[in-house]
Amino acid sequence: MTTDISQYTEGAHDSLGGVYVERNRMRAGLVRQPQAWRWSSLWRRERGAKEEEAILAAWPVPMPSDWLERVNWPQTLAEDDGAQ
């Protein structure tokens, strides 16, 4: 299986794909907020020690300053379908 990275880096899709990925555990009912999943990159960025954050790869585009807020915005079924 290959992943088309363009859906994460072009135009309006640059944050939609990332939001979809960051919300996976919440959608599965494992946590109430995406940043609560201890083993996620979002948790590492928000709450992890510098050593934990350091293992994360750089984003291919600049991360929006309101990323945590975007990830926690209500997401519609149409947005979920469009990111798959």
C-alpha positions as a LaTeX table, in Angstrom:
\begin{tabular}{lrrr}
\hline
Residue & $x$ (\AA) & $y$ (\AA) & $z$ (\AA) \\
\hline
Met1 & 0.00 & 0.00 & 0.00 \\
Thr2 & 1.32 & 3.45 & $-0.88$ \\
Thr3 & 0.25 & 6.79 & 0.52 \\
Asp4 & $-0.29$ & 9.84 & $-1.69$ \\
Ile5 & 1.42 & 12.52 & 0.38 \\
Ser6 & $-0.05$ & 15.25 & $-1.83$ \\
Gln7 & $-3.34$ & 15.04 & 0.08 \\
Tyr8 & $-1.45$ & 16.28 & 3.13 \\
Thr9 & 0.60 & 19.01 & 1.49 \\
Glu10 & $-1.47$ & 20.70 & $-1.22$ \\
Gly11 & $-3.95$ & 23.53 & $-0.81$ \\
Ala12 & $-6.90$ & 22.97 & 1.51 \\
His13 & $-5.92$ & 19.34 & 2.04 \\
Asp14 & $-2.72$ & 20.12 & 3.89 \\
Ser15 & $-4.36$ & 20.08 & 7.31 \\
Leu16 & $-7.39$ & 17.86 & 6.59 \\
Gly17 & $-5.29$ & 14.70 & 6.23 \\
Gly18 & $-3.35$ & 15.51 & 9.36 \\
Val19 & $-6.52$ & 16.16 & 11.33 \\
Tyr20 & $-7.90$ & 12.83 & 10.17 \\
Val21 & $-4.77$ & 11.01 & 11.32 \\
Glu22 & $-4.55$ & 12.82 & 14.66 \\
Arg23 & $-8.23$ & 12.06 & 15.41 \\
Asn24 & $-8.07$ & 8.29 & 14.72 \\
Arg25 & $-7.96$ & 7.21 & 18.40 \\
Met26 & $-10.78$ & 9.55 & 19.35 \\
Arg27 & $-12.93$ & 8.29 & 16.48 \\
Ala28 & $-12.25$ & 4.74 & 17.68 \\
Gly29 & $-13.56$ & 5.68 & 21.14 \\
Leu30 & $-10.21$ & 5.20 & 22.90 \\
Val31 & $-9.95$ & 8.82 & 24.15 \\
Arg32 & $-12.18$ & 11.89 & 24.42 \\
Gln33 & $-9.57$ & 14.26 & 22.96 \\
Pro34 & $-6.93$ & 13.37 & 20.36 \\
Gln35 & $-4.08$ & 14.73 & 22.48 \\
Ala36 & $-4.99$ & 12.32 & 25.31 \\
Trp37 & $-3.63$ & 9.27 & 23.43 \\
Arg38 & $-0.27$ & 8.80 & 25.16 \\
Trp39 & 1.40 & 7.12 & 22.16 \\
Ser40 & 0.44 & 9.68 & 19.53 \\
Ser41 & 2.59 & 12.33 & 17.90 \\
Leu42 & 0.08 & 14.96 & 19.04 \\
Trp43 & 0.57 & 13.94 & 22.68 \\
Arg44 & 4.34 & 14.02 & 22.22 \\
Arg45 & 4.19 & 17.53 & 20.74 \\
Glu46 & 1.84 & 18.85 & 23.44 \\
Arg47 & 2.89 & 16.99 & 26.59 \\
Gly48 & 5.97 & 14.93 & 25.90 \\
Ala49 & 9.47 & 15.52 & 27.15 \\
Lys50 & 11.94 & 17.15 & 24.75 \\
Glu51 & 13.46 & 13.71 & 24.07 \\
Glu52 & 10.06 & 12.36 & 23.02 \\
Glu53 & 9.32 & 15.34 & 20.82 \\
Ala54 & 12.76 & 15.09 & 19.22 \\
Ile55 & 11.97 & 11.71 & 17.61 \\
Leu56 & 9.13 & 13.20 & 15.53 \\
Ala57 & 9.77 & 13.88 & 11.86 \\
Ala58 & 9.43 & 17.42 & 10.59 \\
Trp59 & 6.20 & 18.26 & 8.82 \\
Pro60 & 6.40 & 18.76 & 5.03 \\
Val61 & 4.56 & 22.09 & 5.48 \\
Pro62 & 4.54 & 24.55 & 8.40 \\
Met63 & 2.31 & 23.39 & 11.24 \\
Pro64 & $-0.57$ & 25.84 & 11.80 \\
Ser65 & $-0.23$ & 27.76 & 15.07 \\
Asp66 & $-3.78$ & 26.70 & 16.02 \\
Trp67 & $-3.18$ & 23.00 & 15.28 \\
Leu68 & $-4.50$ & 21.68 & 18.61 \\
Glu69 & $-7.66$ & 23.73 & 18.21 \\
Arg70 & $-8.14$ & 22.48 & 14.63 \\
Val71 & $-7.74$ & 18.86 & 15.67 \\
Asn72 & $-10.40$ & 19.34 & 18.35 \\
Trp73 & $-12.94$ & 21.12 & 16.11 \\
Pro74 & $-16.00$ & 18.98 & 15.36 \\
Gln75 & $-15.38$ & 17.07 & 12.15 \\
Thr76 & $-18.21$ & 16.26 & 9.78 \\
Leu77 & $-18.81$ & 12.91 & 8.12 \\
Ala78 & $-18.07$ & 14.55 & 4.77 \\
Glu79 & $-14.63$ & 15.59 & 6.04 \\
Asp80 & $-13.97$ & 12.06 & 7.29 \\
Asp81 & $-14.99$ & 10.60 & 3.92 \\
Gly82 & $-12.86$ & 13.12 & 2.01 \\
Ala83 & $-9.70$ & 12.32 & 3.96 \\
Gln84 & $-9.84$ & 8.59 & 3.38 \\
\hline
\end{tabular}
